[in-house]
Amino acid sequence: MRRATVKAEPHKWEFKPRFRRNAFGWRSQPAIQRVKQAVGEIRRVARKDPALGAEGAVILLERLSPALERVDSSSGAIGAAVNNAITELVPIIAGAPADPEAREDWLDRLWAAHEADQIPYIERLADHWGELCVSTEVASAWADRLLGVTRMALSPDKNLRGHFHGTSACLSALFHAERHAEIVGLLGVDTIWPYKRWAVRALAAMGKKSEALRYAESCRGPWTPDGEVDASCEGILLSSGLVDEAYERYGLVANRRATYLATFRAVAKKYPHRKADEILADLVVSTPGEEGKWFAAAKEAGLYDEALALASRSPCDLKTLTRAARDLAEKQPAFAVGVGLLALHWLVEGYGYEITGADVWTAYSATLNAAEAGRSVPETRERIRKLVEAEPPGGFVAKILGREIGL
């Protein structure tokens, strides 16, 4: 097929020579950095020339897998970087103004790259295929092109079924072509969640939201990520205006993030009508025995009494407590003193990972600085002395602070 010409000024891509076959060794960090730099370059160009930016995005996606073949992917870091790149590049390609020939050329090149993806790195590109098609007509044409093999791959006949790298692309194209009933019909077999979620979306798009919820819940199992099912169900309820039900049933679990603070932020952002203290209390109840880990969320929300109470119920990260004592010494001296004392309390109790004498001194100094701001130095010193005095003989904290506090 003749390659269409993108109407844009000639451009020399900086990333292009860096992404040649086997360009990277086994270490993932240099490759991750180059991927981020390439995406940044494409974004900058796309702001000025969307069509040229889209061409750059296609070039990078064509080159990613061959360039990364030797990279150690066991940690998942390089895979996450590529998935993030795909998430950023797809809207650039889909949103660029292009004539039908240019877009057809982009799709053909991306399909060839996806077909040749051996690791695979750009596997998730297929989930965005309908979006890349842009129009319902193009999406429908691609769905027809892939439908025969997809139907065979999903066949209940074990002699016919098997893996087809284009199954997700076909389902995505069918969805964007608004051929929702066909998706539901195709997925009336026992298959995996990455495919079944398209049936959930199709049922919801058809207005069958109760049926979509039931179908999603029926997909739970050892090989299905509960978080993805929760997020799908939450989205259905929110789109139906059932905000309270969405919160009660899925809000806390569907918005789990890498940290407790990030989880609190995600829930609070999605449910702004809920009070911060209510959200915090619900999250705390959902993780019994881990109350102290919600300290940072309570502090950020200005719930200082709750933050102190949480950090006193179970251990909290020492550096988080010490940083809070330091940062809020002037604005909230009483709170800062309380936090500093809790940091010392958990040190005395033996909690903390690879604790050094410097950590003990930092917590002690932050507490006294806050006490000075709140004009409570004598009583704070006495409270510290009693804390450390209660440490078992030969304790680490006493060795560091004993002479300073008169033990």
C-alpha positions in Angstrom: 0.0 0.0 0.0 1.3 3.5 -0.9 2.3 5.5 2.1 0.3 8.7 2.4 2.3 11.9 3.0 1.6 13.9 6.1 1.4 17.6 5.2 3.9 19.0 7.7 7.2 20.8 7.7 10.2 18.4 7.5 11.3 17.6 11.1 14.3 15.9 12.5 13.2 13.9 15.5 15.7 13.7 18.3 14.3 10.5 19.6 14.4 8.6 16.3 18.0 7.5 16.2 17.8 6.5 19.9 15.1 4.0 19.2 16.8 1.6 16.8 16.5 -2.2 17.2 18.2 -3.5 20.4 19.2 0.1 21.3 19.1 -0.5 25.0 20.8 -3.0 27.3 19.2 -5.0 30.1 18.9 -2.0 32.5 15.4 -0.5 32.4 16.0 2.9 33.9 17.9 4.4 30.8 15.2 3.1 28.6 12.4 4.5 30.8 14.1 7.9 30.7 14.4 7.8 26.9 10.7 6.9 26.5 9.7 9.8 28.7 12.0 12.2 26.8 10.5 11.0 23.4 7.0 11.5 24.6 7.9 15.0 25.9 9.4 15.9 22.5 6.3 14.6 20.6 4.0 16.6 23.0 5.9 19.8 22.4 5.8 19.4 18.6 2.1 18.4 18.7 1.2 21.7 20.4 2.5 23.6 17.4 1.8 21.1 14.6 -0.8 18.4 15.6 -0.3 16.4 12.4 3.4 16.3 12.7 3.1 15.4 16.4 0.8 12.5 15.4 3.4 11.3 12.8 6.1 11.4 15.5 3.8 9.4 17.8 3.4 6.7 15.2 7.1 6.6 14.5 7.8 6.1 18.2 5.2 3.4 18.6 6.7 1.6 15.6 10.1 1.6 17.1 9.4 0.9 20.8 9.3 -2.9 20.9 12.4 -3.5 18.7 14.4 -1.0 20.7 13.4 -2.5 24.0 13.7 -6.2 23.2 16.7 -6.7 25.5 15.5 -4.6 28.5 14.8 -6.5 31.7 11.0 -6.2 32.1 10.7 -8.4 35.3 10.0 -5.4 37.6 7.2 -4.1 35.4 8.7 -0.6 35.4 9.5 -0.5 31.6 6.1 -1.9 30.8 4.4 0.7 32.9 6.4 3.4 31.2 5.3 2.1 27.8 1.7 1.9 28.8 1.9 5.5 30.1 3.4 6.5 26.8 0.6 4.8 24.9 -2.0 6.6 27.0 -0.4 10.0 26.1 0.3 9.3 22.4 -3.1 7.9 21.4 -5.0 11.2 21.9 -2.3 13.0 19.9 -2.8 10.6 17.0 -6.6 10.5 17.3 -6.9 14.3 17.7 -4.7 15.3 14.8 -6.3 16.7 11.7 -5.5 14.3 8.9 -7.0 13.3 5.5 -8.4 9.7 5.2 -5.2 8.5 3.4 -2.9 9.8 6.1 -5.0 8.2 8.9 -5.3 5.0 7.0 -1.5 5.0 6.7 -1.1 5.6 10.4 -3.4 2.7 11.2 -1.7 0.3 8.9 1.7 1.1 10.3 0.5 0.8 13.9 -1.2 -2.5 13.1 2.0 -3.8 11.5 3.9 -2.8 14.7 1.3 -4.4 16.9 1.4 -7.6 14.9 5.2 -7.8 15.1 5.2 -7.0 18.9 6.9 -10.1 20.4 7.5 -9.2 24.0 4.8 -7.7 23.9 5.3 -4.0 24.8 2.6 -2.2 22.8 -0.1 -4.8 23.4 -2.4 -2.2 25.0 -2.5 -0.2 21.8 -5.3 -2.5 20.7 -7.6 -1.3 23.6 -7.5 2.1 21.9 -8.1 1.0 18.3 -11.6 2.4 18.0 -10.3 5.7 19.3 -7.5 5.7 16.8 -10.0 5.1 14.0 -11.7 8.3 15.0 -14.8 8.0 12.8 -17.5 5.3 13.2 -17.1 4.4 9.5 -13.4 3.7 9.8 -14.0 1.8 13.1 -16.7 -0.3 11.5 -14.4 -1.1 8.6 -11.7 -2.3 10.9 -14.1 -4.3 12.9 -15.3 -6.1 9.8 -11.6 -6.7 8.8 -10.9 -8.4 12.2 -14.2 -9.9 13.0 -13.7 -13.3 11.3 -10.5 -14.2 13.2 -11.9 -12.7 16.4 -15.0 -14.8 16.2 -12.8 -17.9 15.7 -10.5 -16.9 18.6 -13.6 -16.6 20.9 -15.3 -19.7 19.6 -16.7 -22.2 22.3 -15.2 -24.9 20.1 -11.8 -25.7 21.6 -10.5 -26.9 18.3 -11.1 -23.4 16.8 -10.4 -21.0 19.6 -7.1 -19.5 20.5 -5.1 -16.3 20.9 -5.5 -13.5 18.4 -3.5 -10.3 19.0 -6.3 -8.3 17.4 -9.2 -9.4 19.6 -9.1 -6.3 21.8 -8.7 -4.1 18.7 -11.8 -5.7 17.1 -13.9 -5.2 20.3 -12.7 -1.6 20.6 -13.5 -0.9 17.0 -17.0 -2.5 17.4 -17.6 -0.3 20.4 -16.6 2.9 18.7 -18.7 1.9 15.7 -21.6 1.6 18.1 -22.1 -2.1 17.2 -22.8 -2.9 20.9 -25.1 -5.9 20.4 -22.4 -7.7 18.4 -20.0 -7.3 21.2 -22.4 -8.8 23.7 -23.1 -11.7 21.3 -19.4 -12.4 20.7 -18.6 -12.5 24.4 -21.4 -14.9 25.4 -18.6 -17.4 26.0 -16.2 -18.2 28.8 -13.3 -15.9 28.3 -11.0 -13.4 30.1 -11.8 -10.1 31.8 -9.9 -7.9 29.3 -12.4 -9.0 26.7 -15.5 -9.3 29.0 -15.1 -5.6 30.1 -16.1 -4.6 26.6 -19.4 -6.4 27.1 -19.9 -4.5 30.3 -19.3 -1.2 28.4 -21.5 -2.3 25.6 -24.4 -3.2 27.9 -24.1 0.1 29.6 -24.0 2.0 26.3 -27.2 0.2 25.3 -28.9 1.5 28.4 -28.9 -1.9 30.1 -27.1 -0.7 33.2 -28.5 -3.1 35.7 -27.6 -6.0 33.4 -24.1 -4.5 32.9 -23.6 -4.4 36.7 -24.7 -8.0 37.1 -22.5 -9.1 34.2 -19.5 -7.3 35.7 -20.0 -8.8 39.1 -20.3 -12.3 37.5 -16.8 -11.8 36.1 -15.1 -11.9 39.5 -12.6 -14.7 40.0 -9.0 -15.5 40.7 -7.8 -14.2 37.3 -9.9 -11.0 37.3 -8.6 -7.9 39.0 -11.2 -6.9 41.6 -10.2 -3.2 41.3 -11.0 -3.1 37.6 -14.5 -4.7 38.2 -15.1 -2.2 41.0 -14.1 0.7 38.8 -16.4 -0.5 36.0 -19.4 -0.9 38.4 -18.7 2.5 40.0 -18.6 4.2 36.6 -22.0 2.6 35.7 -23.6 3.8 38.9 -22.1 7.3 38.6 -23.3 7.6 35.0 -26.8 6.7 36.2 -26.7 9.5 38.8 -26.6 7.0 41.7 -23.7 8.8 43.4 -24.5 7.6 47.0 -24.9 4.0 45.9 -21.6 4.2 43.9 -19.8 5.5 47.0 -21.3 3.0 49.4 -20.7 0.0 47.2 -17.5 0.8 45.2 -16.2 4.2 46.0 -13.6 3.2 48.6 -12.3 0.1 46.8 -12.4 1.4 43.2 -10.1 4.3 44.0 -7.3 2.5 45.7 -4.0 4.0 44.8 -0.3 3.3 45.6 -0.4 5.3 48.9 -3.0 5.9 51.5 -2.8 9.6 50.9 -3.3 9.2 47.2 -6.3 7.0 47.9 -7.9 9.6 50.1 -7.3 12.3 47.5 -8.9 10.1 44.8 -12.0 9.4 46.8 -12.4 13.0 47.9 -12.0 14.3 44.4 -14.6 11.9 43.0 -17.1 12.5 45.8 -16.8 16.2 46.6 -20.2 16.2 48.3 -18.9 13.9 51.1 -17.2 15.6 54.0 -13.5 14.9 54.4 -13.9 13.5 57.9 -16.6 11.1 56.7 -14.5 9.8 53.9 -11.5 9.4 56.2 -13.5 7.5 58.8 -14.8 5.1 56.2 -11.3 4.5 54.8 -9.9 3.9 58.3 -12.6 1.3 59.0 -11.8 -0.4 55.7 -8.2 -1.1 56.8 -8.3 -2.4 60.5 -5.0 -2.3 62.2 -3.5 0.3 59.8 -5.0 3.4 61.3 -1.6 5.2 61.5 -1.1 5.0 57.8 -4.0 7.4 57.3 -2.2 10.1 59.3 -1.0 12.0 56.2 -4.5 12.1 54.8 -6.0 13.4 58.0 -3.3 16.1 58.2 -3.8 17.2 54.6 -7.5 17.6 55.3 -6.8 19.8 58.3 -8.2 17.1 60.6 -5.5 17.5 63.2 -7.2 15.9 66.2 -8.1 12.9 64.0 -4.5 12.7 62.7 -3.0 12.6 66.2 -5.6 9.9 67.2 -4.8 7.8 64.2 -1.0 8.0 64.7 -1.4 7.0 68.3 -3.4 3.8 67.4 -0.9 2.1 65.2 2.6 2.9 63.9 3.1 5.6 61.3 6.1 6.3 59.2 8.7 8.1 61.3 9.8 10.5 58.5 6.2 11.4 57.8 5.7 12.3 61.5 8.9 14.2 61.8 8.3 16.2 58.6 4.8 17.1 59.9 6.3 18.3 63.2 8.8 20.4 61.4 6.5 21.9 58.7 3.7 22.8 61.1 5.7 24.1 64.0 4.8 27.7 63.4 1.2 27.3 62.1 0.0 24.5 64.4 2.6 24.3 67.3 0.4 22.2 69.6 -0.3 19.7 66.8 3.4 19.7 65.8 4.5 18.9 69.4 2.0 16.1 69.6 3.2 14.6 66.3 6.9 14.9 67.4 6.1 13.1 70.7 4.4 10.3 68.7 7.5 10.0 66.5 9.6 9.5 69.6 7.0 7.2 71.1 7.1 4.8 68.2 10.9 5.0 68.2 11.0 4.0 71.8 8.6 1.1 70.9 11.1 -0.1 68.4 9.3 0.7 65.2 10.9 2.1 62.1 13.1 0.7 59.3 16.9 1.2 59.4 16.6 3.9 62.0 19.8 5.9 62.7 20.9 8.2 65.4 20.3 11.1 63.0 16.6 10.1 62.7 16.3 10.2 66.5 17.9 13.6 66.7 15.8 15.0 63.9 12.6 13.9 65.7 13.8 15.3 69.0 14.8 18.7 67.4 11.6 19.0 65.5 9.6 18.4 68.6 11.5 21.0 70.7 11.3 23.6 67.8 7.5 23.2 67.8 7.5 23.5 71.6 9.5 26.7 71.4 7.0 28.1 68.9 4.1 27.1 71.2 6.0 28.3 74.3 5.8 24.8 76.0 9.5 23.8 76.1 9.7 22.8 79.8 6.7 20.5 79.8 7.6 19.1 76.4 11.1 18.2 77.6 9.6 16.5 80.6 7.2 14.5 78.4 10.2 13.4 76.2 12.2 12.4 79.3 9.3 10.2 80.6 8.9 8.6 77.1 12.5 7.7 76.8 12.7 6.7 80.5 10.1 4.0 79.8 12.3 2.4 77.1 13.7 -1.0 78.1 17.3 -1.0 79.5 19.9 -0.5 76.8 17.4 1.0 74.4 18.5 2.8 71.2 16.7 6.1 71.8 18.1 6.4 75.4 21.6 5.9 74.1 21.2 8.8 71.7 19.3 11.2 73.9 20.1 10.1 77.4 22.7 12.7 78.2 20.7 15.4 76.5 17.6 14.8 78.6 19.3 14.0 81.8 18.9 10.3 82.1 
